[in-house]
Amino acid sequence: MALYYRSTRSDDVRVTASQAILKGLADDGGLYVPENIPAFDVSLEELSGMDYRQVAYEVMKLFLTDFTEEELKNCIDNAYDSKFDTDEIAPLVKADGAYYLELFHGATIAFKDMALSILPHLMITSARKNNIKNDIVILTATSGDTGKAALAGFADVEGTSIIVFYPKNGVSPIQERQMVTQKGKNTYVVGIHGNFDDAQTGVKNMFGDKELNAELDAAGYQFSSANSINIGRLVPQIVYYVYAYTRLLGSGEIAAGEKINVVVPTGNFGNILAAYFAKNMGLPVNKLICASNENKVLYDFFSTGTYDRNREFVLTSSPSMDILISSNLERLIYIIAGADAKANSEFMDSLKTEGRYTITPQMRAKLDDFYGNYSSEEETARVIKSLYESTGYVIDTHTAVAAGVYKKYVSDTGDNLKTVIASTASPFKFSRSVMDAIDKSRYDSMSDFELVDELAAIANVKVPQAIEDIRTAPVLHDTVCDKTEMKATVKKILNIN
Ligand SMILES: *Cc1c(COP(=O)(O)O)cnc(C)c1O
C-alpha cells in the first residue's frame, strides 16, 4: 500500500517518500511525517531469523513504498557493508542487567553513521526516480561531528558531491583532523574564518540564493541537505530497534510478545522518535525513556508540558546532546495534536517568538509512552566508572547519560522489564572524558593518543579504524576562506563561472 508524507505545518502538502527525501524540509517550513505508521507484514519471529540487511529491508519497504525492491535492496547493500567493523552492524552487549545496543560500528564510530551511510543512496535513487538528471550537491555547515559522518556517507557515491564548511578555529583538533583526512573524489572540506553560526548562515543563504541555484542547474547540479530532519535519516533509524528486539527474541532472552523498555540519550529527538515509530509499528515496547544531560529542556517538557528554551546553555561532556531546540520533537507534537498542522504551527510560532509553548492536557495524555529524566555531569561520570569497575565494559559519555537515567527510572518505578540502552558513540570518540571518569588522577597527564591506547588496554578492545586513521592518514583538504567567500568557493569547486 502506498504511503504518503504530510507536512507538520499545513494540510495541502502530500508527497511520496522519494520526494520527501529529496526536499528534506517542506516548502512551508514543516517536517514530513508519514500519513500513518505502517504495521509489520512479517512476524517478529521471522525477523529474528534475518540479518541486519534483511531486517532493514522489511522495515524500510513499509515506509519507502515508492522504491522498488531492487532499488531499496541496493541502497541497503551499499550502506551496511564493510564500512561497519562487524557483520552484526549493531551488536547487543549485555552488561549490569541491561542490553547496550552498540550503534557505533560505522565509519565515524557514532550513531549518525547508521543513517548517514544509507542517506546518500536513498537520495540519489530518489533523484533518478523523479527524473532529476542533475548531480546532487550536499552543502553542510558543521560544528564537528555531523560533517564527518556526512562526508564518510557521501564519499564516492556516484552522482553526488559534498561540500562541508566548518569554523576553522571552532572545532576540536581531532574533529578537524577527521574531516581534512577524508578520502573520496567528490568530497570537499572548507574551513572558514568565522564561527559555526557564520558557516550555517552562509549555507542557508546559498540554499535560498535563486541566482546561484539557476547557475547550478545550468551546470547540471542541484543542492540538497543531509540534515537530521530528513525522513531519509529517520526511517533507517527505526530498523535497529526492530533488530535489537528480534535479537533478544531469537536468543531466547525474551519470549514472544514480551515488552521491553528502550532508553535513548537524546538531543535533537531523532533517535528516540525512531523508537516511537517502531513501537507504533507493533514492536512490543513499554516505555521510551528519554535521557537528557544538563541541558534538560526535554525532561522539563515531559514533566510540565511546557517546552521552554529560555535558559542557560550548558557545555557538557556529552556535546552531541547539548541542544536547546530539539527539531524532531515537532513531529511528535504534530502527531499528539491529532495530525493538526494548524495547532502545531501555532506551537512552533510561539517557540520562535517567545522561545516556549505549552501543550494541552489532551496532548499531554498522549505522552504516556515516554518517561523523561536527566543525568548531571557528576552522575554521568559515576556511571562510567561504576559500570567499568563492576563489569569491565566501558561506555561513552552520551551512553552514560542514558545509563544514569535508566537507574533513576528503575528506582522511580520499580519496573524491571528487559531494557535496551541505545549506545550512541564509541568510548574512543570521547576518550578524555571517559578516562577522566574512570580515574582522573591517573590519566590526566596523558596525551590524547596515550589515552586511546590505555583505553584499548583496560577495556580489552581494539582501537577502532576511525581512530587509527586520525593518527596516520594524510591531510587531503586545506582550503580556507573568509565567511564572505563561501559562495565563490562553492562555484570554484563546481567549476561554475
Ligand atoms: C546526535 C547524537 C545524539 C543525539 O541524537 P538525537 O537523534 O539528536 O536525539 C546522542 N549521542 C550521540 C553520540 C550523537 O552523535
Ligand as a Chemical Component Dictionary entry (heavy atoms), coordinates in Angstrom:
data_LIG
# 
_chem_comp.id                   LIG 
_chem_comp.type                 NON-POLYMER 
_chem_comp.pdbx_formal_charge   0 
_chem_comp.three_letter_code    LIG 
# 
loop_
_chem_comp_atom.comp_id 
_chem_comp_atom.atom_id 
_chem_comp_atom.alt_atom_id 
_chem_comp_atom.type_symbol 
_chem_comp_atom.charge 
_chem_comp_atom.model_Cartn_x 
_chem_comp_atom.model_Cartn_y 
_chem_comp_atom.model_Cartn_z 
_chem_comp_atom.pdbx_ordinal 
LIG C1 C1 C 0 23.465 13.010 17.640 1  
LIG C2 C2 C 0 23.824 12.233 18.861 2  
LIG C3 C3 C 0 22.918 12.034 19.918 3  
LIG C4 C4 C 0 21.529 12.631 19.923 4  
LIG O1 O1 O 0 20.690 12.030 18.971 5  
LIG P1 P1 P 0 19.356 12.786 18.525 6  
LIG O2 O2 O 0 18.812 11.951 17.413 7  
LIG O3 O3 O 0 19.814 14.143 18.051 8  
LIG O4 O4 O 0 18.478 12.864 19.696 9  
LIG C5 C5 C 0 23.306 11.272 21.005 10 
LIG N1 N1 N 0 24.555 10.757 21.077 11 
LIG C6 C6 C 0 25.464 10.939 20.088 12 
LIG C7 C7 C 0 26.827 10.366 20.254 13 
LIG C8 C8 C 0 25.133 11.670 18.946 14 
LIG O5 O5 O 0 26.045 11.857 17.988 15 
# 
loop_
_chem_comp_bond.comp_id 
_chem_comp_bond.atom_id_1 
_chem_comp_bond.atom_id_2 
_chem_comp_bond.value_order 
_chem_comp_bond.pdbx_ordinal 
LIG C1 C2 SING 1  
LIG C2 C3 SING 2  
LIG C2 C8 DOUB 3  
LIG C3 C4 SING 4  
LIG C3 C5 DOUB 5  
LIG C4 O1 SING 6  
LIG O1 P1 SING 7  
LIG P1 O2 DOUB 8  
LIG P1 O3 SING 9  
LIG P1 O4 SING 10 
LIG C5 N1 SING 11 
LIG N1 C6 DOUB 12 
LIG C6 C7 SING 13 
LIG C6 C8 SING 14 
LIG C8 O5 SING 15 
# 
